[in-house]
Every structure is written in C-alpha cells, then in structure tokens.
Amino acid sequence: MSKQHTKSDLEKIIALQQESLQAMQKALGSLRHQNERLERSNQKLRKRISKYE
C-alpha cells in the first residue's frame, strides 16, 4: 500500500533533496581543501625529513 504523493509533496521532497545535495557538495569542497593543505604539509615534511637522512 503505497502512499499517493501530490505534486506539492513531490516538489517539497525534491527541494529538500537539493538542499541536502548542496550541503554535501559544500562539505566535499571543504574536505578537498583540507586534503590539499595536508598534501602540501606532507610534502614540506618529507623535504625536511630527507635533509636528516
């Protein structure tokens, strides 16, 4: 027994999904930025460590 959704219901569901997708994209962008910073830091550390080897 599936529930019948009205057009308004479906529009609300889609709007919520879009908001959720935008939030995930923003979070992913932040994670990518953090990852890039970590990679740069790791490269600097590798260079410093290689001086002592």
C-alpha positions as CSV (number, residue, x, y, z in Angstrom):
1,M,0.0,0.0,0.0
2,S,2.0,2.9,-1.3
3,K,1.1,6.4,-0.4
4,Q,0.0,8.8,-3.2
5,H,2.0,11.9,-3.3
6,T,0.7,15.2,-4.6
7,K,2.7,17.4,-6.9
8,S,3.3,19.8,-3.9
9,D,4.6,16.8,-1.8
10,L,7.0,15.8,-4.6
11,E,8.2,19.4,-5.0
12,K,8.9,19.7,-1.3
13,I,10.8,16.3,-1.4
14,I,12.9,17.5,-4.4
15,A,13.6,20.8,-2.7
16,L,14.9,19.0,0.4
17,Q,17.0,16.7,-1.7
18,Q,18.5,19.7,-3.5
19,E,19.3,21.4,-0.2
20,S,20.9,18.2,1.1
21,L,22.9,17.8,-2.1
22,Q,24.2,21.4,-1.8
23,A,25.2,20.8,1.8
24,M,27.1,17.6,0.8
25,Q,28.8,19.5,-2.1
26,K,29.9,22.2,0.3
27,A,31.2,19.6,2.8
28,L,33.0,17.9,0.0
29,G,34.6,21.1,-1.1
30,S,35.8,21.7,2.4
31,L,37.3,18.2,2.6
32,R,39.1,18.7,-0.7
33,H,40.5,21.9,0.5
34,Q,41.7,20.3,3.8
35,N,43.2,17.4,1.8
36,E,45.1,19.8,-0.4
37,R,46.5,21.5,2.6
38,L,47.5,18.2,4.2
39,E,49.2,17.1,1.0
40,R,51.2,20.3,0.9
41,S,52.2,20.0,4.5
42,N,53.2,16.4,4.0
43,Q,55.4,17.4,1.0
44,K,57.1,20.0,3.2
45,L,57.7,17.5,6.0
46,R,59.1,14.9,3.5
47,K,61.6,17.5,2.3
48,R,62.6,18.4,5.9
49,I,63.0,14.8,6.9
50,S,65.1,14.0,3.8
51,K,67.6,16.6,4.9
52,Y,68.3,14.5,8.0
53,E,68.6,11.2,6.2
